[in-house]
Amino acid sequence: MKIRILGAHNCESLDTKCTCLLIDDILVIDAGGLTANLSILEQLKLKAILLTHQHYDHIKDIPPLAMNLFLHFSSINIYSIPAVYDALSNHLMNGELYPKFLEQPENNPTLKFHPLEPSQTQQIAGYSIMSIKANHSVPTVGYQVTSPDGKIVLYTGDTGMNLADCWKGVSPQLLITELTASNRFEDFAKEKHLTPNILKQELITFRQLKGYLPQVVLVHMSPNVQEEIAAEIPVIAKALNHPITLGYEGMEITL
């Protein structure tokens, strides 16, 4: 399994792109930094997209991807919870802001949406995908992705604290999780995002439940506090006696 981080932040700039993961060049998780980082040919090779929730930084590249596919007479399957379909169809692609690519062309829409529910497992593009409920400000799911050769990555999506229920049913070799803010924003973040201190407690719980810690990579960082995060994470890693890596655009991980 090869994972390329197309976007590792929650804001877009010349140097930062919104969260987006590409697995084996065919499976995408979240679409914040998708189209600007892939050629048209690479976009046409994609087989499926998993979306975690409806917030703009996670779905913003779905319309331009749809336009590229439409112009090349191609289509793609999108999987997510019903709230994401509602956001895409009622707002981003409602026929006024952008074409209704979830419905058009008639009888063969460019975007084929498949609703998921938390804790559901199904085969998607050759992978076993399990959706996992996260703790965020809107309905959100993470995804555990198992490749045909048994490699397993878990992406939490945006989430706050109290992840014990999420950890119980998973067994990843790699955990890619959000870490949005530094510790000084802990009170603000805890209900919907992670900070280093909150992450530490969640990883302690993971180790208690599972007896190990997987490789840990962080994404969805706020660029304005990334230096603070970069200073605080080594302290947490030392306390856990386990490496934790800040993700970055273009980072490649092989399992």
N, C-alpha and C positions, 0 to 999 in steps of 0.2 A: 504494500500500500504506500503510495506516494501522496503526501499532502503538501499543497502549496498555499501559503497564506497570501491572498490577493489584497486583503484589507485587514489591518490589525488595530484600528482605532474607531472612535465614535464620531469623528469629525473629518471632513475632507479638505485637503490642501495639496500643494505641490508635492509634499513629502509624506502625507498621511492619507489613507483611504479607509472608508467605512468597512466594517467587518464583512469578510467573505472568505470562504475556504473552498479550495478545489481539490478533489480527491481523484487521483489516477486520470486526470484530464477529462473526466466525463461526468462526475457527480459534484454538484455545487451545494454548499450549505450557506444560506443567507446571500443576499445580492447587493451589498453595499458598495463593493469595489469591483464589480464584475466586468462590465463592458469596457472600461478604460484600461483594463489590464490584460485583455484577451483580444487577439486578432479576430477578424470575421471568421476565418477558417477554424480557429480554436473554438469560437462560439458555436459554430455549426456542428462540432463534434460532441457537444454536450448532450447527455441523455436524460438527466433529471436534475431538478432543483428542489431542495428542502428549505423551507422558510420557517423560522422559529416564531416570529410574531409580526405584528402589523406596523411597528414603528418605522418611520420613513428611512432611517439609516440602514435598515435591514432589507428593505424591499425596493429601494429607489431605482435600481438598474433593471428591474423587470420590464418596464415599458420600452427603454431603448433596445434591450435584448430582443423583445418581441418584434419591434420594427425591423431589426436586422434579419431575424428569422423569416418574417413575413415576406420581405423583399427577395429572399432566396427560396421561397416556397417550401419552407421547413417549419417544424413545430417542436415543442418540448413539453414534457410532463412536469407539473409542479405539484408538490405535496406539502400540505400544511393543515392547520386547524381552520375551522369555518370562519373565524373572525378575520383571518388573513384574506380569504376570498372576498369577504364583504368589503374590506378596505380597498383591495385592488379593483373590484368591479364597480364600487360606488364612488370612488374618488380618483384614483390614478388613471384608470382605463374605463371611463364612464361614457365615452363618445364625445365629450366636450374637452376635457383636459388632454386626452389621448384616445386613440381608437379602442373599440371594445374587442381587444385581442383574445379575451376569454370566450368570446362568442363568434368571432369572425376569423377566417372565412366560414360561411355557413356550412355545416356538416363536417368541417375539419378545422376547428379553431387553432390558431397559432399556439395558444397556451391551453393545455389540457389540465385542468385542476382536479386533484384527487384529495378529498378531505380525510384527515387523520384525527384520531383521538389519542390522548395520553395513554401510555402503557400498551399501545398497539404495536405489534411486530408484523412486518410484511417484507416481501422481496421486492426490491426496487433497483432496476438497472444492474442486476446481478449481485447486489449486496443485501444482507439482512439488516433491516432498519427498525430500530425500536425507538419510539417517541416517548419522551419522559417529561412530565410536568415540572416546570420551573417556577420559582417564586419571583414574579415581576409585577409591575404596575398594571399590565394588561395580560390577558391569557397568553401564555408562552410555553413552548415545548423545546427541550433539547433533543439531541439525537445520539444514540449509540449506533455506530456503523460497523458492521462485521463484514470483512472481505471474504471472497470464496476460499482463500487460503488461511482463514482464521485470525487475521489481524483485526484488532478492535480499537477504535477511537471513540471517545465520548466528547461531544461538544455540548456544553450546558445551555448555550444561548444566554441572553441577559437574565440574571437571577440575583436575588438577595440571599439572605441567610436561611438557616434551617433546611438543609438539603439532605437530611438523613434518609427520608423516604426515597429521594432520587438515587442515593448510593446503593440502596439495598438490592436492587435488581440488575446492577451493572457490574462489569468486570473488564474495564478497559486497560490496555497497555499504555495508551496515551490519553491524557485528559487535557482538552483545550477548554479553558473556562474564561469567562469575562473577568476583568478587574478594572473597573471604571475609574475609581477615585483613590486618592491617597488617604492615609489614616485620619487626617484632620477633618475629613468629610464623613466620618463613620456614622454619626447620628443621622445625617441626611440620607446616606446610601443604604443602610442596612435592610430597609424594606424592599429595595428594588435592585440594588447593585452590590458588588463586592469591593472591599478594600483589603489591603494586606492583612490587617488583623482579623477581619472577618474570614478571609480565605484560610488563615491559619487554623481557626476553630473548625471550619468545614473539613479541612484535610485531616485534622485530628480525628474527627468523627468518621471519616472515610477509613482511616487506618484501623480504628477500633472495630468497625463493622466488617471490613474485608481482610484485615491482616496484612495489608501491604499498601504502598502508594505507587501509582503509575507515574510515568513521565508527565510533567506538568508544564504546559505552555499557556501564556496569558495573552488575551486579545481584548479589544474594545476599550483600550485605554484613552483617557482624555489627554490630548497633547499638552494642554496647559499645565498639567500636574505630572507629566511623565517622569521628569527628573526626580520628583519626590517619590514616586512609585519605585523608580529604579534604585533609589537609596534604601527604601524600606523593605523591598523583597529579599535582599540577601540576609537581613536580620531574621526574617521569617524562615527562610530556607535553612539557616544555621540552627534555629530552634527546633526545626523538624528533622534536621540531619538528612535533608533531601533536596536535590536541586530543583529550582523553579526558574523557568526561562521566560523572558519577555519576548513575545512574538514581534515580528516586523514584516513589512511589505516585501514580498519576494522570498521569504523564508521557506525552505523546503525541508520536510521531515519524512524520513523513510522508516516504515515499520517492517 
